[in-house]
Amino acid sequence: MNTDKITQEITLYREIGKLLKDIRKRARLTQKDVGIRLGFSQKSGRVYVSRLERGLIENPSLWLILEFLNICEKPWPAFFEKLASIYFMKKHDKIMAQIPSTKYYKKIDRDVAKFTHSIETKFSEKQKIKPLTQDKKEQMTVQFAKHRVNIEPIEQEITKLLGETQVPIILNQFYKAFAREYYSLLRKTSVSSVSSVTNQRLNQIQDKWIKKGLQPEFLEKVKEIVVRYISAQHNPDI
């Protein structure tokens, strides 16, 4: 077993213990009270519940947890929903720790959380033949997070541009969607050496959004913003 997995399990036991301790206290029961009702003697029951609440009991059985909740008159669905929420946030914090700090952190934090949730639900349901591993899911989420860091200043500049030219605010998201598509394709190559195939695909993206009603002159300005930022990313000293 690798170190990361051991650390994750220890953290999980501690979180389970914290939740159970809070539930017991809310039920106004002592560790000895719960221990006795679990079938232990007074002394051993108090010691066992104390160790459980400190996360020192490895692999506490499902029966034990359910019985603990039953003794404290706590519905088990609420407990496991809370535990799942804590587990999700631990994974999310681990992802966010791998991306550069940014003044847009809260917005990116929210979008990454949505992506993490979708990769565990909708996206995962499509992986029937070869399910994604947890490492692969984390890798995809980190890539998405870094992408959001890169695209956010571009979107901010587009918002400013469209505001200055009085483009209807409802079209803001469409121009940003165009920018994301354009950026995603262009960032994989050097701006100064775009292949004919890539250039054709870039034109197809632009044509698609023109057909949807976006103005060619504004699309050109959005393209200029995207190209400038990608050039800066490829040549940070410029």
ROSE-4610 file (N, C-alpha, C; in Angstrom, 1 decimal, always signed):
// ROSE-4610
residu = [M/M/M/N/N/N/T/T/T/D/D/D/K/K/K/I/I/I/T/T/T/Q/Q/Q/E/E/E/I/I/I/T/T/T/L/L/L/Y/Y/Y/R/R/R/E/E/E/I/I/I/G/G/G/K/K/K/L/L/L/L/L/L/K/K/K/D/D/D/I/I/I/R/R/R/K/K/K/R/R/R/A/A/A/R/R/R/L/L/L/T/T/T/Q/Q/Q/K/K/K/D/D/D/V/V/V/G/G/G/I/I/I/R/R/R/L/L/L/G/G/G/F/F/F/S/S/S/Q/Q/Q/K/K/K/S/S/S/G/G/G/R/R/R/V/V/V/Y/Y/Y/V/V/V/S/S/S/R/R/R/L/L/L/E/E/E/R/R/R/G/G/G/L/L/L/I/I/I/E/E/E/N/N/N/P/P/P/S/S/S/L/L/L/W/W/W/L/L/L/I/I/I/L/L/L/E/E/E/F/F/F/L/L/L/N/N/N/I/I/I/C/C/C/E/E/E/K/K/K/P/P/P/W/W/W/P/P/P/A/A/A/F/F/F/F/F/F/E/E/E/K/K/K/L/L/L/A/A/A/S/S/S/I/I/I/Y/Y/Y/F/F/F/M/M/M/K/K/K/K/K/K/H/H/H/D/D/D/K/K/K/I/I/I/M/M/M/A/A/A/Q/Q/Q/I/I/I/P/P/P/S/S/S/T/T/T/K/K/K/Y/Y/Y/Y/Y/Y/K/K/K/K/K/K/I/I/I/D/D/D/R/R/R/D/D/D/V/V/V/A/A/A/K/K/K/F/F/F/T/T/T/H/H/H/S/S/S/I/I/I/E/E/E/T/T/T/K/K/K/F/F/F/S/S/S/E/E/E/K/K/K/Q/Q/Q/K/K/K/I/I/I/K/K/K/P/P/P/L/L/L/T/T/T/Q/Q/Q/D/D/D/K/K/K/K/K/K/E/E/E/Q/Q/Q/M/M/M/T/T/T/V/V/V/Q/Q/Q/F/F/F/A/A/A/K/K/K/H/H/H/R/R/R/V/V/V/N/N/N/I/I/I/E/E/E/P/P/P/I/I/I/E/E/E/Q/Q/Q/E/E/E/I/I/I/T/T/T/K/K/K/L/L/L/L/L/L/G/G/G/E/E/E/T/T/T/Q/Q/Q/V/V/V/P/P/P/I/I/I/I/I/I/L/L/L/N/N/N/Q/Q/Q/F/F/F/Y/Y/Y/K/K/K/A/A/A/F/F/F/A/A/A/R/R/R/E/E/E/Y/Y/Y/Y/Y/Y/S/S/S/L/L/L/L/L/L/R/R/R/K/K/K/T/T/T/S/S/S/V/V/V/S/S/S/S/S/S/V/V/V/S/S/S/S/S/S/V/V/V/T/T/T/N/N/N/Q/Q/Q/R/R/R/L/L/L/N/N/N/Q/Q/Q/I/I/I/Q/Q/Q/D/D/D/K/K/K/W/W/W/I/I/I/K/K/K/K/K/K/G/G/G/L/L/L/Q/Q/Q/P/P/P/E/E/E/F/F/F/L/L/L/E/E/E/K/K/K/V/V/V/K/K/K/E/E/E/I/I/I/V/V/V/V/V/V/R/R/R/Y/Y/Y/I/I/I/S/S/S/A/A/A/Q/Q/Q/H/H/H/N/N/N/P/P/P/D/D/D/I/I/I]
num = [1/1/1/2/2/2/3/3/3/4/4/4/5/5/5/6/6/6/7/7/7/8/8/8/9/9/9/10/10/10/11/11/11/12/12/12/13/13/13/14/14/14/15/15/15/16/16/16/17/17/17/18/18/18/19/19/19/20/20/20/21/21/21/22/22/22/23/23/23/24/24/24/25/25/25/26/26/26/27/27/27/28/28/28/29/29/29/30/30/30/31/31/31/32/32/32/33/33/33/34/34/34/35/35/35/36/36/36/37/37/37/38/38/38/39/39/39/40/40/40/41/41/41/42/42/42/43/43/43/44/44/44/45/45/45/46/46/46/47/47/47/48/48/48/49/49/49/50/50/50/51/51/51/52/52/52/53/53/53/54/54/54/55/55/55/56/56/56/57/57/57/58/58/58/59/59/59/60/60/60/61/61/61/62/62/62/63/63/63/64/64/64/65/65/65/66/66/66/67/67/67/68/68/68/69/69/69/70/70/70/71/71/71/72/72/72/73/73/73/74/74/74/75/75/75/76/76/76/77/77/77/78/78/78/79/79/79/80/80/80/81/81/81/82/82/82/83/83/83/84/84/84/85/85/85/86/86/86/87/87/87/88/88/88/89/89/89/90/90/90/91/91/91/92/92/92/93/93/93/94/94/94/95/95/95/96/96/96/97/97/97/98/98/98/99/99/99/100/100/100/101/101/101/102/102/102/103/103/103/104/104/104/105/105/105/106/106/106/107/107/107/108/108/108/109/109/109/110/110/110/111/111/111/112/112/112/113/113/113/114/114/114/115/115/115/116/116/116/117/117/117/118/118/118/119/119/119/120/120/120/121/121/121/122/122/122/123/123/123/124/124/124/125/125/125/126/126/126/127/127/127/128/128/128/129/129/129/130/130/130/131/131/131/132/132/132/133/133/133/134/134/134/135/135/135/136/136/136/137/137/137/138/138/138/139/139/139/140/140/140/141/141/141/142/142/142/143/143/143/144/144/144/145/145/145/146/146/146/147/147/147/148/148/148/149/149/149/150/150/150/151/151/151/152/152/152/153/153/153/154/154/154/155/155/155/156/156/156/157/157/157/158/158/158/159/159/159/160/160/160/161/161/161/162/162/162/163/163/163/164/164/164/165/165/165/166/166/166/167/167/167/168/168/168/169/169/169/170/170/170/171/171/171/172/172/172/173/173/173/174/174/174/175/175/175/176/176/176/177/177/177/178/178/178/179/179/179/180/180/180/181/181/181/182/182/182/183/183/183/184/184/184/185/185/185/186/186/186/187/187/187/188/188/188/189/189/189/190/190/190/191/191/191/192/192/192/193/193/193/194/194/194/195/195/195/196/196/196/197/197/197/198/198/198/199/199/199/200/200/200/201/201/201/202/202/202/203/203/203/204/204/204/205/205/205/206/206/206/207/207/207/208/208/208/209/209/209/210/210/210/211/211/211/212/212/212/213/213/213/214/214/214/215/215/215/216/216/216/217/217/217/218/218/218/219/219/219/220/220/220/221/221/221/222/222/222/223/223/223/224/224/224/225/225/225/226/226/226/227/227/227/228/228/228/229/229/229/230/230/230/231/231/231/232/232/232/233/233/233/234/234/234/235/235/235/236/236/236/237/237/237/238/238/238]
x = [+0.8/+0.0/+0.9/+0.6/+1.4/+1.1/+2.0/+1.9/+0.7/+0.4/-0.8/-2.1/-2.2/-3.4/-3.5/-2.4/-2.4/-2.9/-2.3/-2.7/-4.2/-4.7/-6.1/-7.0/-6.6/-7.4/-7.4/-6.2/-6.1/-7.0/-6.9/-7.8/-9.2/-9.6/-11.0/-11.5/-10.6/-11.0/-11.2/-10.3/-10.4/-11.7/-12.0/-13.3/-14.5/-14.5/-15.6/-15.7/-14.5/-14.5/-15.0/-14.6/-15.1/-16.6/-17.2/-18.6/-19.3/-18.8/-19.5/-19.4/-18.3/-18.2/-19.2/-19.3/-20.3/-21.7/-22.0/-23.4/-23.7/-22.6/-22.8/-23.1/-22.3/-22.5/-23.8/-24.3/-25.6/-26.7/-26.4/-27.4/-27.3/-26.3/-26.1/-25.8/-24.9/-24.5/-23.0/-22.6/-21.1/-20.5/-19.2/-18.5/-18.9/-19.0/-19.3/-20.7/-21.7/-23.1/-23.1/-22.4/-22.5/-21.7/-20.6/-19.8/-20.6/-21.3/-22.2/-23.2/-23.9/-25.0/-24.5/-23.2/-22.5/-22.2/-22.3/-22.0/-20.7/-20.0/-18.8/-19.0/-18.0/-18.1/-17.9/-18.1/-18.0/-16.7/-15.6/-14.3/-13.8/-14.0/-13.5/-14.4/-15.7/-16.6/-16.1/-15.8/-15.4/-14.1/-13.1/-11.8/-12.0/-12.9/-13.1/-13.8/-14.8/-15.5/-14.5/-13.7/-12.7/-11.7/-11.3/-10.3/-11.1/-12.3/-13.1/-13.3/-13.6/-13.8/-12.5/-11.4/-10.1/-9.5/-10.3/-9.8/-8.7/-8.7/-7.6/-8.1/-9.3/-9.9/-9.8/-9.0/-8.9/-10.1/-10.6/-11.7/-12.9/-13.4/-14.6/-15.7/-16.3/-17.3/-18.6/-19.2/-20.5/-21.5/-21.6/-22.5/-22.3/-21.0/-20.6/-21.1/-20.8/-21.2/-22.7/-23.5/-24.9/-25.5/-24.9/-25.4/-25.1/-23.9/-23.6/-24.6/-25.0/-25.9/-27.3/-27.7/-28.9/-29.0/-28.0/-27.9/-28.1/-27.5/-27.6/-28.9/-29.7/-30.9/-30.7/-29.6/-29.2/-29.5/-30.3/-30.5/-29.2/-29.0/-27.7/-27.5/-28.6/-28.4/-27.7/-28.1/-27.5/-26.1/-25.7/-24.3/-23.4/-23.9/-23.1/-23.1/-24.1/-24.1/-23.0/-22.9/-21.9/-20.5/-20.4/-19.1/-18.6/-19.6/-19.3/-18.9/-19.5/-19.2/-17.8/-17.4/-16.1/-15.0/-15.3/-14.4/-14.3/-15.4/-15.3/-14.4/-14.6/-13.8/-12.3/-12.0/-10.6/-10.0/-10.7/-10.2/-10.0/-11.0/-11.0/-9.9/-9.6/-8.5/-7.2/-7.1/-5.8/-5.6/-6.7/-6.6/-6.2/-6.9/-6.6/-5.2/-4.6/-3.3/-2.2/-2.6/-1.7/-1.7/-2.6/-2.6/-2.1/-1.6/-1.0/-2.1/-1.7/-2.7/-3.1/-4.3/-4.8/-5.9/-6.0/-7.0/-8.4/-8.5/-9.8/-10.1/-9.5/-9.5/-10.9/-11.8/-13.1/-13.9/-13.9/-14.6/-14.1/-12.8/-12.1/-12.4/-12.3/-12.6/-14.0/-15.0/-16.4/-16.4/-15.8/-15.9/-15.2/-14.1/-13.3/-14.2/-14.9/-15.7/-16.8/-17.4/-18.4/-17.9/-16.7/-16.0/-15.8/-15.3/-15.0/-16.3/-17.4/-18.6/-19.1/-19.0/-19.4/-18.6/-17.3/-16.4/-16.7/-17.3/-17.7/-19.1/-19.9/-21.3/-21.5/-21.9/-22.3/-21.2/-19.9/-18.8/-18.5/-18.5/-18.2/-19.2/-20.4/-21.4/-21.2/-20.5/-20.2/-19.0/-18.2/-17.1/-17.4/-18.3/-18.8/-17.8/-17.0/-16.1/-14.8/-14.2/-13.0/-13.1/-13.6/-13.8/-12.5/-12.6/-11.5/-10.9/-9.6/-9.0/-9.1/-8.9/-8.9/-7.8/-6.6/-5.5/-5.8/-6.5/-6.8/-7.8/-8.8/-9.8/-9.1/-8.1/-7.4/-6.6/-5.9/-5.1/-6.0/-7.1/-8.1/-8.5/-8.8/-9.3/-8.2/-7.0/-5.9/-5.7/-5.8/-5.6/-6.7/-8.0/-9.1/-8.8/-8.4/-8.1/-7.1/-6.0/-4.9/-5.4/-6.3/-6.9/-7.8/-8.5/-9.4/-8.5/-7.3/-6.4/-6.0/-5.7/-5.2/-6.2/-7.5/-8.5/-9.2/-9.1/-9.9/-9.5/-8.2/-7.8/-8.3/-8.4/-8.9/-10.3/-11.1/-12.5/-12.8/-11.9/-12.1/-11.9/-10.9/-10.6/-11.7/-12.3/-13.4/-14.6/-14.9/-16.0/-15.8/-14.5/-14.2/-14.4/-13.9/-14.0/-15.5/-16.3/-17.7/-18.5/-18.1/-18.7/-18.4/-17.2/-16.8/-17.5/-17.8/-18.4/-20.0/-20.5/-21.9/-22.6/-21.9/-22.5/-23.4/-24.7/-25.6/-25.0/-25.2/-24.6/-24.9/-26.1/-26.5/-25.5/-24.8/-23.9/-22.5/-22.3/-21.0/-20.5/-21.4/-21.1/-20.8/-21.5/-21.2/-19.8/-19.4/-18.1/-17.0/-17.3/-16.4/-16.3/-17.4/-17.5/-16.6/-16.7/-15.9/-14.4/-14.1/-12.7/-12.2/-13.0/-12.5/-12.2/-13.1/-12.8/-11.6/-11.4/-10.3/-9.0/-9.1/-7.9/-7.5/-8.5/-8.2/-7.5/-7.8/-7.2/-5.8/-5.8/-4.6/-3.4/-3.8/-2.7/-1.9/-2.3/-1.6/-0.5/-0.4/+0.6/+1.3/+2.3/+2.9/+2.1/+1.8/+1.1/+1.7/+3.1/+3.8/+3.9/+3.5/+3.6/+2.4/+1.3/+0.0/-0.1/-0.4/-0.5/-1.7/-1.8/-2.9/-4.2/-4.0/-5.1/-5.7/-4.8/-5.2/-5.9/-5.3/-5.9/-7.3/-7.5/-8.8/-9.8/-9.3/-10.2/-10.5/-9.6/-9.8/-10.8/-10.7/-11.7/-13.1/-13.2/-14.4/-15.1/-14.3/-14.8/-15.4/-14.7/-15.2/-16.5/-16.5/-17.7/-18.9/-18.7/-19.8/-20.4/-19.6/-20.2/-20.7/-20.2/-20.8/-22.2/-22.4/-23.7/-24.7/-24.1/-25.0/-25.3/-24.8/-25.2/-24.2/-22.9/-21.9/-21.3/-20.9/-20.4/-18.9/-18.6/-17.2/-16.2/-16.5/-15.5/-15.2/-16.2/-15.9/-15.2/-15.5/-14.8/-13.3/-13.0/-11.6/-10.9/-11.6/-11.0/-10.8/-11.7/-11.6/-10.4/-10.2/-9.1/-7.8/-7.7/-6.5/-6.1/-7.2/-6.9/-6.4/-7.0/-6.6/-5.1/-4.8/-3.5/-2.4/-2.8/-1.8/-1.5/-2.5/-2.3/-1.5/-1.8/-1.1/+0.3/+0.6/+2.0/+2.7/+2.1/+2.7/+3.0/+2.1/+2.3/+3.4/+3.6/+4.6/+6.0/+5.9/+7.1/+7.0/+7.0/+6.7/+7.6/+8.8/+9.8/+9.5/+8.6/+8.3/+7.3]
y = [-1.2/+0.0/+1.2/+2.2/+3.4/+4.4/+5.3/+6.3/+7.2/+7.6/+8.4/+7.8/+6.5/+5.7/+5.6/+5.3/+5.2/+6.5/+7.6/+8.9/+9.2/+8.8/+9.1/+8.2/+7.0/+6.2/+6.7/+7.1/+7.7/+8.9/+9.8/+11.0/+10.6/+9.6/+9.1/+8.7/+7.9/+7.4/+8.6/+9.6/+10.7/+11.5/+11.7/+12.4/+11.6/+10.3/+9.5/+9.7/+9.7/+9.8/+11.2/+12.2/+13.6/+13.7/+13.1/+13.2/+12.4/+11.2/+10.4/+11.1/+11.7/+12.4/+13.6/+14.3/+15.4/+14.9/+13.8/+13.2/+12.7/+12.1/+11.6/+12.8/+13.8/+15.0/+15.6/+15.7/+16.3/+15.4/+14.1/+13.2/+13.2/+14.0/+14.1/+12.7/+12.0/+10.7/+10.7/+10.0/+9.9/+8.8/+8.7/+7.6/+6.3/+6.4/+5.1/+4.7/+5.6/+5.3/+4.5/+5.1/+4.5/+3.2/+3.1/+1.9/+0.7/+1.0/+0.0/-0.5/+0.4/+0.0/-0.7/-0.5/-1.3/-2.7/-3.0/-4.3/-4.5/-3.3/-3.4/-3.2/-3.5/-3.2/-1.7/-1.2/+0.3/+0.8/+0.2/+0.7/+0.5/-0.7/-1.0/-0.3/+0.0/+0.7/+2.1/+2.8/+4.2/+4.3/+3.4/+3.4/+3.2/+2.2/+1.9/+3.1/+3.7/+4.8/+6.0/+6.2/+7.3/+7.1/+5.8/+5.5/+5.7/+5.3/+5.4/+6.9/+7.7/+9.1/+9.9/+9.3/+9.9/+9.4/+8.5/+7.9/+6.9/+6.2/+5.3/+3.8/+3.6/+2.3/+2.2/+1.3/+1.1/+0.3/+0.7/-0.1/-0.3/+0.7/+0.5/-0.2/-1.2/-1.9/-1.0/-1.3/-0.6/-0.9/-2.1/-2.4/-1.6/-1.4/-0.6/+0.9/+1.4/+2.8/+3.0/+2.0/+2.1/+2.0/+1.1/+0.9/+2.1/+2.7/+4.0/+5.1/+5.2/+6.2/+5.9/+4.6/+4.2/+4.5/+4.3/+4.6/+6.1/+6.9/+8.4/+8.9/+8.0/+8.4/+9.4/+9.1/+9.9/+9.1/+9.6/+8.9/+8.7/+7.5/+7.2/+7.9/+8.2/+8.9/+10.3/+11.0/+12.3/+12.2/+11.2/+11.0/+10.7/+9.8/+9.4/+10.5/+11.3/+12.5/+13.5/+13.7/+14.6/+14.1/+12.8/+12.1/+12.2/+12.0/+12.2/+13.6/+14.6/+16.0/+16.3/+15.8/+16.0/+15.3/+14.1/+13.4/+14.2/+14.7/+15.5/+16.7/+17.4/+18.6/+18.3/+17.2/+16.8/+16.6/+15.9/+15.7/+17.0/+17.9/+19.2/+20.0/+20.1/+20.9/+20.4/+19.0/+18.5/+18.9/+19.0/+19.5/+20.9/+21.8/+23.2/+23.6/+22.7/+22.9/+22.8/+22.2/+21.9/+23.0/+24.0/+25.0/+26.3/+27.2/+28.5/+29.3/+30.1/+31.0/+32.1/+32.5/+33.5/+34.4/+35.6/+36.5/+36.1/+35.2/+34.7/+33.4/+33.1/+31.8/+31.3/+32.2/+31.7/+31.2/+32.0/+31.6/+30.3/+30.2/+28.9/+27.8/+28.0/+27.0/+26.4/+27.3/+26.8/+26.0/+26.4/+25.7/+24.3/+24.3/+23.0/+22.1/+22.6/+21.7/+21.1/+21.9/+21.4/+20.3/+20.6/+19.6/+18.3/+18.4/+17.2/+16.4/+17.1/+16.4/+15.7/+16.4/+15.8/+14.6/+14.6/+13.5/+12.3/+12.5/+11.4/+10.9/+11.7/+11.3/+11.1/+12.1/+12.0/+11.4/+11.9/+11.4/+10.0/+9.6/+8.3/+7.3/+7.7/+6.7/+6.3/+7.1/+6.7/+5.7/+5.6/+4.7/+3.3/+2.7/+1.3/+0.2/+0.4/-0.6/-0.5/+0.7/+0.9/+2.1/+1.9/+3.0/+3.7/+5.0/+5.8/+5.5/+5.5/+5.3/+6.6/+6.5/+7.8/+8.7/+8.1/+8.9/+9.6/+8.9/+9.5/+10.7/+10.5/+11.5/+12.7/+12.5/+13.6/+14.3/+13.6/+14.2/+15.1/+14.6/+15.3/+16.6/+16.5/+17.6/+18.7/+18.3/+19.2/+19.9/+19.2/+19.8/+20.9/+20.5/+21.4/+22.7/+22.5/+23.6/+24.6/+24.0/+24.8/+25.6/+24.9/+25.5/+26.7/+26.6/+27.7/+28.8/+28.5/+29.6/+30.4/+29.7/+30.3/+31.1/+30.6/+31.2/+32.3/+32.4/+33.4/+34.8/+35.2/+36.5/+36.9/+35.9/+36.1/+36.5/+35.7/+36.0/+37.4/+37.7/+39.0/+40.2/+40.0/+41.0/+41.1/+40.0/+39.9/+40.7/+40.5/+41.2/+42.7/+43.1/+44.5/+45.1/+44.3/+44.8/+44.9/+43.9/+44.0/+45.0/+45.3/+46.3/+47.7/+47.9/+49.2/+49.4/+48.4/+48.5/+48.3/+48.1/+48.1/+46.9/+45.8/+44.6/+44.0/+43.6/+43.1/+42.1/+42.3/+41.4/+39.9/+39.6/+38.3/+37.5/+38.3/+37.7/+37.4/+38.0/+37.8/+36.4/+35.5/+34.1/+33.4/+33.8/+33.2/+33.5/+34.8/+35.2/+34.5/+34.3/+33.6/+32.1/+31.5/+30.1/+30.0/+31.0/+31.0/+31.0/+31.9/+32.1/+30.8/+30.1/+28.8/+27.8/+27.7/+26.7/+27.1/+28.4/+28.8/+28.6/+28.9/+28.8/+27.3/+26.4/+25.0/+24.4/+24.8/+24.3/+25.0/+26.3/+27.0/+26.8/+26.5/+26.4/+25.2/+24.2/+23.0/+23.2/+24.3/+24.6/+25.9/+26.2/+27.5/+28.5/+29.7/+30.7/+31.0/+31.0/+31.4/+30.3/+29.1/+28.0/+27.2/+27.8/+27.0/+26.2/+24.9/+24.1/+24.5/+24.1/+24.3/+23.6/+22.4/+21.7/+22.4/+22.9/+23.6/+24.9/+25.6/+26.8/+26.6/+25.5/+25.2/+25.0/+24.3/+24.0/+25.3/+26.2/+27.5/+28.3/+28.3/+29.0/+28.4/+27.0/+26.3/+26.8/+26.9/+27.4/+28.8/+29.6/+31.0/+31.0/+30.2/+30.2/+29.7/+28.7/+28.2/+29.2/+30.1/+31.1/+32.3/+32.5/+33.6/+33.1/+31.9/+31.3/+31.4/+31.4/+31.5/+32.9/+33.9/+35.3/+36.2/+35.7/+36.6/+37.4/+38.6/+39.6/+39.2/+39.1/+38.8/+39.8/+41.1/+42.1/+41.9/+41.5/+41.2/+39.9/+38.9/+37.6/+37.9/+38.7/+39.0/+39.7/+40.5/+41.2/+40.1/+39.2/+38.1/+37.3/+37.0/+36.2/+36.8/+38.1/+38.9/+38.7/+38.8/+38.6/+37.2/+36.2/+34.8/+34.6/+35.1/+34.9/+35.6/+36.8/+37.5/+36.8/+36.2/+35.5/+34.2/+33.5/+32.3/+32.6/+33.6/+34.0/+34.3/+35.0/+35.3/+34.0/+33.1/+31.8/+31.0/+31.0/+30.3/+31.0/+32.3/+33.1/+34.1/+33.5/+34.3/+35.5/+35.5/+36.6/+37.8/+37.6/+38.7/+39.7]
z = [+0.0/+0.0/+0.0/-0.9/-1.0/+0.1/+0.3/+1.4/+1.3/+0.0/-0.2/+0.3/-0.1/+0.3/+1.8/+2.4/+3.9/+4.5/+4.0/+4.6/+4.4/+3.2/+2.9/+3.9/+4.1/+5.0/+6.5/+6.9/+8.3/+8.4/+7.3/+7.3/+7.4/+6.6/+6.6/+8.0/+8.6/+10.0/+10.9/+10.8/+11.7/+11.4/+10.2/+9.8/+10.3/+10.2/+10.7/+12.2/+12.9/+14.3/+14.8/+14.1/+14.4/+14.3/+13.2/+13.0/+14.1/+14.4/+15.4/+16.8/+17.1/+18.4/+18.5/+17.4/+17.4/+17.5/+16.9/+17.0/+18.4/+19.0/+20.4/+21.3/+21.2/+22.1/+21.9/+20.7/+20.4/+21.0/+21.1/+21.7/+23.2/+23.8/+25.2/+25.9/+25.2/+25.7/+26.0/+27.0/+27.2/+26.4/+26.3/+25.6/+26.3/+27.6/+28.4/+28.1/+27.9/+27.6/+26.3/+25.3/+23.9/+23.9/+24.6/+24.7/+25.3/+26.4/+27.0/+26.1/+25.4/+24.5/+23.2/+23.0/+21.9/+22.3/+23.6/+24.1/+24.9/+25.1/+25.9/+27.4/+28.2/+29.6/+29.8/+31.0/+31.2/+30.8/+31.3/+31.1/+29.6/+29.1/+27.7/+26.7/+27.1/+26.1/+26.0/+27.1/+27.0/+26.2/+26.5/+25.8/+24.3/+24.0/+22.5/+21.8/+22.4/+21.8/+21.6/+22.7/+22.6/+21.4/+21.3/+20.1/+18.8/+18.7/+17.5/+17.1/+18.1/+17.8/+17.5/+17.8/+17.5/+16.2/+15.6/+14.3/+14.4/+15.6/+15.9/+15.6/+15.3/+14.9/+13.4/+12.9/+11.5/+11.0/+9.8/+9.2/+10.1/+10.7/+11.6/+10.7/+11.2/+10.4/+10.2/+9.1/+8.8/+9.9/+10.4/+11.4/+12.7/+13.0/+14.2/+14.0/+12.9/+12.6/+12.6/+12.0/+12.0/+13.4/+14.2/+15.5/+16.4/+16.2/+16.9/+16.6/+15.3/+14.9/+15.4/+15.5/+16.0/+17.5/+18.3/+19.7/+19.9/+19.0/+19.2/+18.5/+17.9/+17.2/+16.1/+15.3/+14.2/+12.9/+11.9/+10.7/+9.9/+9.4/+8.8/+7.4/+6.6/+5.4/+5.5/+6.6/+6.8/+7.2/+7.9/+8.3/+7.1/+6.2/+5.0/+4.0/+3.9/+3.0/+3.5/+4.8/+5.4/+5.1/+5.3/+5.1/+3.7/+2.8/+1.3/+1.0/+1.6/+1.4/+1.8/+3.0/+3.5/+2.6/+2.1/+1.2/-0.1/-0.6/-1.8/-1.7/-0.5/-0.3/-0.1/+0.5/+0.7/-0.7/-1.6/-3.0/-3.7/-3.5/-4.2/-3.7/-2.4/-1.9/-2.4/-2.6/-3.1/-4.6/-5.3/-6.7/-6.7/-6.0/-6.0/-5.5/-4.7/-4.2/-5.3/-6.4/-7.5/-8.6/-8.5/-9.5/-8.9/-9.8/-9.3/-8.6/-7.6/-6.9/-7.9/-7.8/-8.7/-8.1/-8.5/-7.9/-8.3/-9.3/-9.7/-9.0/-7.8/-7.2/-6.9/-6.4/-6.0/-7.2/-8.3/-9.4/-10.0/-10.1/-10.6/-9.6/-8.4/-7.3/-7.6/-7.8/-8.1/-9.3/-10.4/-11.7/-11.6/-10.9/-10.7/-9.9/-8.8/-8.0/-8.9/-9.8/-10.7/-11.6/-12.1/-13.0/-12.3/-11.0/-10.2/-10.0/-9.7/-9.5/-10.8/-11.9/-13.2/-13.6/-13.3/-13.7/-12.8/-11.6/-10.8/-11.0/-11.8/-12.1/-13.6/-14.3/-15.7/-16.5/-16.4/-17.2/-16.9/-15.6/-15.2/-15.7/-15.8/-16.3/-17.7/-18.5/-19.9/-20.0/-18.9/-19.0/-18.6/-19.3/-19.0/-19.3/-20.4/-20.8/-20.0/-19.9/-19.2/-18.3/-17.0/-16.1/-15.8/-15.6/-15.3/-13.9/-13.7/-12.4/-11.7/-10.3/-9.5/-9.9/-10.3/-10.7/-12.0/-12.9/-14.2/-14.0/-13.1/-12.8/-12.2/-11.3/-10.7/-11.7/-12.6/-13.7/-14.6/-15.0/-15.8/-15.1/-13.8/-13.1/-12.9/-12.7/-12.6/-13.9/-15.0/-16.3/-16.6/-16.2/-16.3/-15.5/-14.2/-13.3/-13.9/-14.4/-15.0/-16.3/-17.0/-18.2/-17.8/-16.7/-16.2/-15.8/-15.1/-14.7/-16.0/-17.0/-18.2/-19.0/-19.0/-19.8/-19.1/-17.8/-17.0/-17.4/-17.5/-17.8/-19.2/-20.1/-21.5/-21.4/-20.6/-20.5/-19.9/-18.9/-18.2/-19.3/-20.1/-21.1/-22.2/-22.5/-23.4/-22.8/-21.6/-20.9/-20.9/-20.7/-20.7/-22.2/-23.2/-24.6/-25.0/-24.7/-25.1/-24.3/-23.1/-22.3/-22.9/-23.4/-23.9/-25.3/-26.0/-27.3/-27.3/-26.0/-25.8/-26.5/-26.6/-27.1/-26.1/-26.5/-25.5/-24.5/-23.2/-22.2/-22.4/-23.0/-23.2/-24.2/-25.0/-26.0/-25.4/-24.2/-23.6/-23.5/-23.0/-22.8/-24.1/-25.2/-26.5/-27.0/-26.9/-27.3/-26.5/-25.2/-24.3/-24.7/-25.1/-25.6/-26.8/-27.7/-28.9/-28.5/-27.6/-27.2/-26.6/-25.8/-25.2/-26.2/-27.2/-28.3/-29.1/-29.4/-30.2/-29.4/-28.1/-27.3/-27.1/-26.9/-26.7/-27.9/-29.1/-30.3/-30.5/-30.4/-30.7/-29.7/-28.4/-27.4/-27.6/-28.4/-28.6/-29.6/-30.3/-31.3/-31.1/-31.8/-31.8/-32.6/-32.1/-32.8/-34.1/-34.1/-35.3/-36.4/-36.1/-37.1/-37.1/-37.3/-37.3/-38.7/-38.6/-39.8/-40.6/-41.8/-42.7/-42.1/-41.6/-41.0/-39.8/-38.9/-37.7/-38.1/-39.1/-39.5/-40.1/-40.8/-41.3/-40.2/-39.2/-38.0/-37.3/-37.2/-36.5/-37.3/-38.6/-39.5/-39.3/-39.2/-39.0/-37.7/-36.7/-35.4/-35.5/-36.2/-36.4/-37.2/-38.3/-39.2/-38.4/-37.6/-36.8/-35.9/-35.3/-34.4/-35.2/-36.4/-37.2/-37.6/-37.9/-38.3/-37.1/-35.9/-34.7/-34.4/-35.2/-35.0/-34.4/-34.1/-33.6/-34.7/-34.4/-35.4/-35.7/-37.0/-37.4/-36.9/-36.8/-36.4/-34.9/-34.1/-32.7/-32.5/-33.3/-33.3/-33.6/-34.5/-34.8/-33.6/-32.9/-31.7/-30.6/-30.5/-29.5/-29.9/-31.1/-31.6/-31.3/-31.4/-31.1/-29.6/-28.8/-27.4/-27.1/-27.6/-27.4/-27.9/-29.1/-29.7/-28.8/-28.3/-27.5/-26.2/-25.6/-24.3/-24.5/-25.6/-25.9/-26.2/-26.9/-27.3/-26.0/-25.0/-23.7/-22.9/-23.0/-22.3/-22.9/-24.2/-24.9/-24.7/-24.5/-24.4/-23.2/-22.0/-20.8/-20.6/-21.2/-21.0/-21.9/-22.9/-23.8/-23.2]
